[in-house]
Amino acid sequence: MIYFLRGVNSYAAIKKINEFKEAFKKKNASFLIEEIDGEADEISEAQFFFMLGQGSLFAEKRLVIFKNIFSKNEEFAELFTKNAGALKNSRDIFVFWENAPKKKISVIFEKYSEKVQEVELLKFPALDKWLEKKSKEMGLELGKDERALMIEEAGEGAEWVLEGELEKLVLSERQPQAQILRGLAQGDGPSRAILQQENMRAGAKSGAKAGVAPSPFVFVEKMFGPRALLAVKEFASSGQDVQRFIYVLLWKLKQKRMAGAYFEGIKAESQMRRDPKNSEEILERFVAKLSK
């Protein structure tokens, strides 16, 4: 029996392969699992042929997994084509994952596979739905804006990165806030996104307790108009943390694709961390540049 996974999404492919492993382990403890990575393992044509046809005297069935076996070994395609009919009717289970299969071999898989599953990169909004579900599974409640920030930093098709950042968030719930933020402040990319959204979450909570605006997001758009400097004063007097607000503003600048302003914002954020007492003045100078 043949199962074929096709596409570049390694996260989805590995997840599906692990599901195969777990399912067959539950069915039979003596189930034999063999796995070859065509991009990492050296394998000859004779060895490939041996794995296709070699059963075991001690195992009832085999689960044989080939990852991108044809990418470095194009000559294997002809051998597979000749044996595809026999593999289809075999008691063994053969799982093939190819991230960029050629059309000719894809046609063979479509003809002889029990199932063909596409594992393409997730894009928004599918990636947002995945992140929402995954975060809930890990005991986290992320808002729409928080997820958008993480995806913006990580990029599309970045489940591996996003899962790692969720794990950092889970750890941050168990560690002192200052400790985890100091560690994340040293990073960039998705780690900076986690730092940003941690501050946004904390800002929203503190604002709600004080009876003021529940989220700094309500002030963001005001920073891009003619009354921007007045908006800075309004935000500062609202009781929310000015240092936290810079992360929300950086997120908005990335959304607007204002690369130059975003770079200046990073410098302003760095100045705030070095001189927190003058955070409001630093924010005011930065917003003044935006309105020019």
TORKOL-4160 file (C-alpha; in steps of 0.2 Angstrom, whole numbers, padded with zeros to 4 digits, m for minus):
292
<pt num="1" X="0000" Y="0000" Z="0000"/>
<pt num="2" X="0007" Y="0017" Z="m0005"/>
<pt num="3" X="0003" Y="0034" Z="0003"/>
<pt num="4" X="0010" Y="0050" Z="m0005"/>
<pt num="5" X="0013" Y="0067" Z="0003"/>
<pt num="6" X="0017" Y="0081" Z="m0010"/>
<pt num="7" X="0022" Y="0098" Z="m0006"/>
<pt num="8" X="0035" Y="0109" Z="0003"/>
<pt num="9" X="0027" Y="0111" Z="0020"/>
<pt num="10" X="0039" Y="0101" Z="0030"/>
<pt num="11" X="0030" Y="0104" Z="0046"/>
<pt num="12" X="0014" Y="0097" Z="0039"/>
<pt num="13" X="0023" Y="0082" Z="0031"/>
<pt num="14" X="0033" Y="0077" Z="0047"/>
<pt num="15" X="0017" Y="0079" Z="0057"/>
<pt num="16" X="0008" Y="0067" Z="0045"/>
<pt num="17" X="0022" Y="0055" Z="0045"/>
<pt num="18" X="0022" Y="0054" Z="0064"/>
<pt num="19" X="0004" Y="0051" Z="0064"/>
<pt num="20" X="0007" Y="0036" Z="0053"/>
<pt num="21" X="0020" Y="0030" Z="0065"/>
<pt num="22" X="0009" Y="0032" Z="0080"/>
<pt num="23" X="m0006" Y="0023" Z="0072"/>
<pt num="24" X="0004" Y="0008" Z="0067"/>
<pt num="25" X="0013" Y="0006" Z="0083"/>
<pt num="26" X="m0004" Y="0005" Z="0092"/>
<pt num="27" X="m0010" Y="m0008" Z="0080"/>
<pt num="28" X="0005" Y="m0019" Z="0082"/>
<pt num="29" X="0020" Y="m0018" Z="0094"/>
<pt num="30" X="0031" Y="m0028" Z="0083"/>
<pt num="31" X="0027" Y="m0017" Z="0068"/>
<pt num="32" X="0044" Y="m0013" Z="0060"/>
<pt num="33" X="0047" Y="0005" Z="0055"/>
<pt num="34" X="0061" Y="0010" Z="0042"/>
<pt num="35" X="0065" Y="0027" Z="0037"/>
<pt num="36" X="0076" Y="0035" Z="0024"/>
<pt num="37" X="0079" Y="0054" Z="0020"/>
<pt num="38" X="0085" Y="0055" Z="0002"/>
<pt num="39" X="0093" Y="0072" Z="0006"/>
<pt num="40" X="0103" Y="0067" Z="0021"/>
<pt num="41" X="0106" Y="0048" Z="0019"/>
<pt num="42" X="0117" Y="0039" Z="0006"/>
<pt num="43" X="0108" Y="0025" Z="m0002"/>
<pt num="44" X="0112" Y="0015" Z="m0018"/>
<pt num="45" X="0099" Y="0009" Z="m0031"/>
<pt num="46" X="0102" Y="m0009" Z="m0024"/>
<pt num="47" X="0098" Y="m0004" Z="m0007"/>
<pt num="48" X="0082" Y="0006" Z="m0013"/>
<pt num="49" X="0076" Y="m0010" Z="m0022"/>
<pt num="50" X="0080" Y="m0020" Z="m0007"/>
<pt num="51" X="0069" Y="m0009" Z="0005"/>
<pt num="52" X="0055" Y="m0010" Z="m0008"/>
<pt num="53" X="0054" Y="m0029" Z="m0008"/>
<pt num="54" X="0062" Y="m0035" Z="0008"/>
<pt num="55" X="0050" Y="m0041" Z="0021"/>
<pt num="56" X="0054" Y="m0047" Z="0039"/>
<pt num="57" X="0052" Y="m0064" Z="0046"/>
<pt num="58" X="0049" Y="m0056" Z="0063"/>
<pt num="59" X="0037" Y="m0042" Z="0060"/>
<pt num="60" X="0019" Y="m0044" Z="0053"/>
<pt num="61" X="0021" Y="m0028" Z="0043"/>
<pt num="62" X="0033" Y="m0014" Z="0039"/>
<pt num="63" X="0030" Y="0004" Z="0038"/>
<pt num="64" X="0043" Y="0011" Z="0026"/>
<pt num="65" X="0046" Y="0030" Z="0025"/>
<pt num="66" X="0055" Y="0038" Z="0011"/>
<pt num="67" X="0058" Y="0057" Z="0012"/>
<pt num="68" X="0063" Y="0066" Z="m0004"/>
<pt num="69" X="0071" Y="0050" Z="m0011"/>
<pt num="70" X="0070" Y="0055" Z="m0029"/>
<pt num="71" X="0077" Y="0073" Z="m0027"/>
<pt num="72" X="0095" Y="0067" Z="m0026"/>
<pt num="73" X="0092" Y="0050" Z="m0034"/>
<pt num="74" X="0082" Y="0053" Z="m0050"/>
<pt num="75" X="0087" Y="0036" Z="m0057"/>
<pt num="76" X="0076" Y="0028" Z="m0043"/>
<pt num="77" X="0061" Y="0034" Z="m0052"/>
<pt num="78" X="0061" Y="0021" Z="m0065"/>
<pt num="79" X="0064" Y="0007" Z="m0052"/>
<pt num="80" X="0049" Y="0013" Z="m0042"/>
<pt num="81" X="0038" Y="0015" Z="m0058"/>
<pt num="82" X="0042" Y="m0004" Z="m0062"/>
<pt num="83" X="0037" Y="m0009" Z="m0045"/>
<pt num="84" X="0023" Y="0002" Z="m0041"/>
<pt num="85" X="0010" Y="m0011" Z="m0045"/>
<pt num="86" X="0017" Y="m0023" Z="m0033"/>
<pt num="87" X="0019" Y="m0010" Z="m0019"/>
<pt num="88" X="0001" Y="m0005" Z="m0021"/>
<pt num="89" X="m0004" Y="m0023" Z="m0017"/>
<pt num="90" X="0009" Y="m0026" Z="m0003"/>
<pt num="91" X="0005" Y="m0030" Z="0015"/>
<pt num="92" X="0018" Y="m0017" Z="0019"/>
<pt num="93" X="0014" Y="0002" Z="0020"/>
<pt num="94" X="0025" Y="0014" Z="0010"/>
<pt num="95" X="0025" Y="0032" Z="0014"/>
<pt num="96" X="0033" Y="0044" Z="0001"/>
<pt num="97" X="0035" Y="0062" Z="0004"/>
<pt num="98" X="0042" Y="0073" Z="m0010"/>
<pt num="99" X="0043" Y="0092" Z="m0008"/>
<pt num="100" X="0045" Y="0095" Z="m0027"/>
<pt num="101" X="0041" Y="0080" Z="m0037"/>
<pt num="102" X="0043" Y="0080" Z="m0056"/>
<pt num="103" X="0027" Y="0078" Z="m0065"/>
<pt num="104" X="0031" Y="0061" Z="m0072"/>
<pt num="105" X="0033" Y="0053" Z="m0055"/>
<pt num="106" X="0018" Y="0062" Z="m0048"/>
<pt num="107" X="0007" Y="0054" Z="m0061"/>
<pt num="108" X="0013" Y="0037" Z="m0056"/>
<pt num="109" X="0010" Y="0041" Z="m0037"/>
<pt num="110" X="m0008" Y="0047" Z="m0042"/>
<pt num="111" X="m0011" Y="0031" Z="m0051"/>
<pt num="112" X="m0005" Y="0018" Z="m0038"/>
<pt num="113" X="m0007" Y="0027" Z="m0021"/>
<pt num="114" X="m0020" Y="0024" Z="m0008"/>
<pt num="115" X="m0021" Y="0042" Z="m0005"/>
<pt num="116" X="m0012" Y="0058" Z="m0011"/>
<pt num="117" X="m0011" Y="0072" Z="0001"/>
<pt num="118" X="m0005" Y="0090" Z="m0003"/>
<pt num="119" X="0006" Y="0098" Z="0010"/>
<pt num="120" X="0008" Y="0116" Z="0004"/>
<pt num="121" X="0013" Y="0131" Z="0014"/>
<pt num="122" X="0000" Y="0139" Z="0024"/>
<pt num="123" X="m0004" Y="0156" Z="0020"/>
<pt num="124" X="m0015" Y="0169" Z="0029"/>
<pt num="125" X="m0029" Y="0166" Z="0034"/>
<pt num="126" X="m0026" Y="0147" Z="0035"/>
<pt num="127" X="m0010" Y="0151" Z="0045"/>
<pt num="128" X="m0020" Y="0162" Z="0057"/>
<pt num="129" X="m0033" Y="0148" Z="0060"/>
<pt num="130" X="m0018" Y="0136" Z="0063"/>
<pt num="131" X="m0010" Y="0147" Z="0076"/>
<pt num="132" X="m0026" Y="0151" Z="0085"/>
<pt num="133" X="m0029" Y="0132" Z="0087"/>
<pt num="134" X="m0011" Y="0128" Z="0091"/>
<pt num="135" X="m0011" Y="0141" Z="0104"/>
<pt num="136" X="m0027" Y="0135" Z="0113"/>
<pt num="137" X="m0020" Y="0117" Z="0113"/>
<pt num="138" X="m0005" Y="0124" Z="0122"/>
<pt num="139" X="m0016" Y="0134" Z="0135"/>
<pt num="140" X="m0013" Y="0151" Z="0128"/>
<pt num="141" X="m0026" Y="0164" Z="0123"/>
<pt num="142" X="m0020" Y="0175" Z="0109"/>
<pt num="143" X="m0030" Y="0189" Z="0101"/>
<pt num="144" X="m0032" Y="0192" Z="0083"/>
<pt num="145" X="m0020" Y="0207" Z="0083"/>
<pt num="146" X="m0007" Y="0197" Z="0093"/>
<pt num="147" X="m0008" Y="0182" Z="0081"/>
<pt num="148" X="m0006" Y="0195" Z="0066"/>
<pt num="149" X="0010" Y="0202" Z="0074"/>
<pt num="150" X="0018" Y="0185" Z="0076"/>
<pt num="151" X="0013" Y="0179" Z="0058"/>
<pt num="152" X="0020" Y="0196" Z="0051"/>
<pt num="153" X="0037" Y="0193" Z="0059"/>
<pt num="154" X="0038" Y="0174" Z="0056"/>
<pt num="155" X="0032" Y="0175" Z="0038"/>
<pt num="156" X="0020" Y="0163" Z="0029"/>
<pt num="157" X="0023" Y="0144" Z="0030"/>
<pt num="158" X="0032" Y="0147" Z="0047"/>
<pt num="159" X="0024" Y="0134" Z="0058"/>
<pt num="160" X="0040" Y="0128" Z="0065"/>
<pt num="161" X="0045" Y="0145" Z="0070"/>
<pt num="162" X="0028" Y="0150" Z="0077"/>
<pt num="163" X="0027" Y="0134" Z="0087"/>
<pt num="164" X="0044" Y="0138" Z="0095"/>
<pt num="165" X="0038" Y="0155" Z="0099"/>
<pt num="166" X="0022" Y="0148" Z="0107"/>
<pt num="167" X="0033" Y="0137" Z="0118"/>
<pt num="168" X="0043" Y="0153" Z="0124"/>
<pt num="169" X="0026" Y="0161" Z="0128"/>
<pt num="170" X="0021" Y="0145" Z="0138"/>
<pt num="171" X="0038" Y="0147" Z="0148"/>
<pt num="172" X="0035" Y="0165" Z="0150"/>
<pt num="173" X="0019" Y="0161" Z="0160"/>
<pt num="174" X="0029" Y="0151" Z="0172"/>
<pt num="175" X="0044" Y="0162" Z="0174"/>
<pt num="176" X="0046" Y="0180" Z="0181"/>
<pt num="177" X="0040" Y="0192" Z="0168"/>
<pt num="178" X="0056" Y="0203" Z="0169"/>
<pt num="179" X="0067" Y="0187" Z="0166"/>
<pt num="180" X="0058" Y="0181" Z="0150"/>
<pt num="181" X="0057" Y="0198" Z="0143"/>
<pt num="182" X="0076" Y="0201" Z="0145"/>
<pt num="183" X="0080" Y="0185" Z="0136"/>
<pt num="184" X="0068" Y="0189" Z="0122"/>
<pt num="185" X="0074" Y="0207" Z="0120"/>
<pt num="186" X="0091" Y="0200" Z="0114"/>
<pt num="187" X="0082" Y="0192" Z="0099"/>
<pt num="188" X="0075" Y="0198" Z="0083"/>
<pt num="189" X="0062" Y="0192" Z="0070"/>
<pt num="190" X="0049" Y="0181" Z="0078"/>
<pt num="191" X="0057" Y="0183" Z="0096"/>
<pt num="192" X="0055" Y="0202" Z="0095"/>
<pt num="193" X="0037" Y="0199" Z="0090"/>
<pt num="194" X="0034" Y="0188" Z="0105"/>
<pt num="195" X="0042" Y="0202" Z="0116"/>
<pt num="196" X="0030" Y="0215" Z="0107"/>
<pt num="197" X="0015" Y="0204" Z="0110"/>
<pt num="198" X="0019" Y="0200" Z="0128"/>
<pt num="199" X="0020" Y="0219" Z="0131"/>
<pt num="200" X="0004" Y="0222" Z="0122"/>
<pt num="201" X="m0005" Y="0209" Z="0132"/>
<pt num="202" X="0002" Y="0216" Z="0148"/>
<pt num="203" X="m0003" Y="0233" Z="0143"/>
<pt num="204" X="m0020" Y="0228" Z="0140"/>
<pt num="205" X="m0022" Y="0220" Z="0157"/>
<pt num="206" X="m0015" Y="0234" Z="0166"/>
<pt num="207" X="m0026" Y="0246" Z="0157"/>
<pt num="208" X="m0041" Y="0236" Z="0161"/>
<pt num="209" X="m0037" Y="0236" Z="0179"/>
<pt num="210" X="m0035" Y="0255" Z="0180"/>
<pt num="211" X="m0051" Y="0258" Z="0171"/>
<pt num="212" X="m0044" Y="0266" Z="0156"/>
<pt num="213" X="m0043" Y="0261" Z="0137"/>
<pt num="214" X="m0041" Y="0242" Z="0137"/>
<pt num="215" X="m0029" Y="0241" Z="0123"/>
<pt num="216" X="m0015" Y="0252" Z="0116"/>
<pt num="217" X="m0021" Y="0248" Z="0099"/>
<pt num="218" X="m0035" Y="0262" Z="0100"/>
<pt num="219" X="m0021" Y="0275" Z="0100"/>
<pt num="220" X="m0011" Y="0268" Z="0085"/>
<pt num="221" X="m0019" Y="0277" Z="0071"/>
<pt num="222" X="m0019" Y="0293" Z="0079"/>
<pt num="223" X="0000" Y="0293" Z="0078"/>
<pt num="224" X="m0001" Y="0296" Z="0059"/>
<pt num="225" X="m0012" Y="0311" Z="0058"/>
<pt num="226" X="m0009" Y="0330" Z="0061"/>
<pt num="227" X="m0013" Y="0329" Z="0079"/>
<pt num="228" X="0000" Y="0315" Z="0082"/>
<pt num="229" X="0009" Y="0324" Z="0096"/>
<pt num="230" X="m0007" Y="0328" Z="0105"/>
<pt num="231" X="m0011" Y="0309" Z="0104"/>
<pt num="232" X="0006" Y="0305" Z="0112"/>
<pt num="233" X="0001" Y="0316" Z="0127"/>
<pt num="234" X="m0016" Y="0309" Z="0127"/>
<pt num="235" X="m0009" Y="0291" Z="0128"/>
<pt num="236" X="0004" Y="0295" Z="0141"/>
<pt num="237" X="m0010" Y="0303" Z="0152"/>
<pt num="238" X="m0021" Y="0287" Z="0150"/>
<pt num="239" X="m0010" Y="0278" Z="0163"/>
<pt num="240" X="m0003" Y="0265" Z="0151"/>
<pt num="241" X="0015" Y="0261" Z="0149"/>
<pt num="242" X="0024" Y="0271" Z="0135"/>
<pt num="243" X="0038" Y="0258" Z="0133"/>
<pt num="244" X="0025" Y="0245" Z="0129"/>
<pt num="245" X="0016" Y="0256" Z="0116"/>
<pt num="246" X="0032" Y="0257" Z="0105"/>
<pt num="247" X="0030" Y="0238" Z="0101"/>
<pt num="248" X="0012" Y="0241" Z="0095"/>
<pt num="249" X="0018" Y="0255" Z="0085"/>
<pt num="250" X="0032" Y="0245" Z="0077"/>
<pt num="251" X="0019" Y="0232" Z="0072"/>
<pt num="252" X="0008" Y="0245" Z="0063"/>
<pt num="253" X="0023" Y="0252" Z="0054"/>
<pt num="254" X="0027" Y="0235" Z="0047"/>
<pt num="255" X="0009" Y="0233" Z="0042"/>
<pt num="256" X="0010" Y="0249" Z="0032"/>
<pt num="257" X="0027" Y="0244" Z="0025"/>
<pt num="258" X="0036" Y="0260" Z="0031"/>
<pt num="259" X="0053" Y="0252" Z="0031"/>
<pt num="260" X="0062" Y="0268" Z="0035"/>
<pt num="261" X="0050" Y="0273" Z="0049"/>
<pt num="262" X="0051" Y="0255" Z="0056"/>
<pt num="263" X="0070" Y="0256" Z="0057"/>
<pt num="264" X="0069" Y="0273" Z="0066"/>
<pt num="265" X="0056" Y="0265" Z="0078"/>
<pt num="266" X="0069" Y="0251" Z="0082"/>
<pt num="267" X="0081" Y="0264" Z="0087"/>
<pt num="268" X="0068" Y="0273" Z="0098"/>
<pt num="269" X="0064" Y="0256" Z="0106"/>
<pt num="270" X="0082" Y="0253" Z="0110"/>
<pt num="271" X="0084" Y="0271" Z="0117"/>
<pt num="272" X="0069" Y="0268" Z="0129"/>
<pt num="273" X="0076" Y="0252" Z="0136"/>
<pt num="274" X="0092" Y="0261" Z="0140"/>
<pt num="275" X="0083" Y="0277" Z="0146"/>
<pt num="276" X="0066" Y="0271" Z="0152"/>
<pt num="277" X="0063" Y="0288" Z="0162"/>
<pt num="278" X="0063" Y="0298" Z="0146"/>
<pt num="279" X="0052" Y="0285" Z="0137"/>
<pt num="280" X="0038" Y="0298" Z="0134"/>
<pt num="281" X="0050" Y="0311" Z="0127"/>
<pt num="282" X="0058" Y="0298" Z="0115"/>
<pt num="283" X="0041" Y="0293" Z="0109"/>
<pt num="284" X="0037" Y="0311" Z="0106"/>
<pt num="285" X="0052" Y="0314" Z="0096"/>
<pt num="286" X="0049" Y="0298" Z="0085"/>
<pt num="287" X="0031" Y="0302" Z="0082"/>
<pt num="288" X="0036" Y="0320" Z="0077"/>
<pt num="289" X="0047" Y="0312" Z="0063"/>
<pt num="290" X="0032" Y="0301" Z="0057"/>
<pt num="291" X="0021" Y="0317" Z="0055"/>
<pt num="292" X="0034" Y="0326" Z="0044"/>
